[in-house]
Amino acid sequence: MTERHNEIWVSKAAAVLVGRTIKKVRYLTDDERKGLGWSMRSIVIILDDETHIWPSMDDEGNNAGALFTTDTKLMTIPVVP
């Protein structure tokens, strides 16, 4: 990926994320998981403007993904069955 390509995606992500606050955190429901065609459930982060964010194992949405943090009390937010 070129630096310019990276800048474009950072700009798009920033437009959605910067200044938002997290309103709620939960895991995908079984119905949501099934609707995505996934075998596992990932965490869902719900922002103050009702934007929902959840990790996927890849950008094609093939299955749920884990989140890694720098907090030593919770270094990984795992996928669950």
C-alpha positions in Angstrom: 0.0 0.0 0.0 1.4 3.4 -0.9 1.6 6.1 1.7 -1.0 8.1 -0.2 -3.4 5.1 -0.1 -2.7 4.8 3.7 -3.5 8.5 4.1 -6.8 8.2 2.3 -8.0 5.3 4.5 -6.8 7.0 7.7 -8.8 10.1 6.7 -11.9 8.1 6.0 -11.6 6.3 9.4 -10.9 9.5 11.2 -14.1 11.1 9.7 -16.1 8.3 11.3 -14.2 7.8 14.6 -12.5 11.0 15.8 -14.6 12.8 18.4 -17.0 9.9 18.9 -17.5 8.2 22.3 -18.3 4.6 23.0 -21.9 4.3 24.2 -22.1 0.5 24.5 -20.1 -2.7 24.1 -21.5 -6.2 23.4 -20.9 -9.3 21.4 -22.7 -10.1 18.2 -26.0 -11.9 18.8 -26.4 -15.4 17.3 -28.8 -14.0 14.7 -26.2 -11.4 13.7 -23.4 -14.0 13.5 -25.6 -16.3 11.4 -26.5 -13.3 9.1 -22.8 -12.7 8.5 -22.2 -16.4 7.8 -19.7 -16.6 10.7 -18.9 -19.5 13.0 -17.7 -17.2 15.8 -18.9 -13.9 17.4 -16.8 -10.7 17.8 -17.2 -7.7 20.1 -19.4 -4.9 18.8 -18.5 -1.3 19.7 -21.5 1.1 19.5 -20.7 4.8 19.3 -22.7 7.8 20.4 -24.0 8.3 16.9 -25.2 4.7 16.7 -22.3 3.6 14.4 -21.6 -0.1 15.1 -18.0 -1.3 14.7 -16.9 -5.0 14.9 -13.7 -6.7 13.9 -13.4 -9.2 11.1 -10.6 -11.6 10.4 -10.1 -9.9 7.0 -11.5 -7.1 4.8 -13.7 -9.6 3.0 -15.7 -10.3 6.2 -14.9 -14.1 6.3 -15.2 -14.5 10.1 -15.1 -12.7 13.4 -11.8 -11.1 14.5 -10.2 -10.4 17.9 -9.1 -7.0 19.1 -5.7 -6.4 20.7 -5.1 -3.6 23.3 -2.2 -2.1 25.1 -4.0 -2.5 28.5 -2.1 -5.2 30.5 -5.4 -6.1 32.2 -7.1 -6.9 28.9 -4.5 -7.5 26.1 -7.0 -9.3 23.8 -10.7 -9.1 23.4 -11.4 -12.5 21.9 -13.9 -14.0 19.6 -16.4 -16.3 21.2 -18.5 -19.2 20.0 
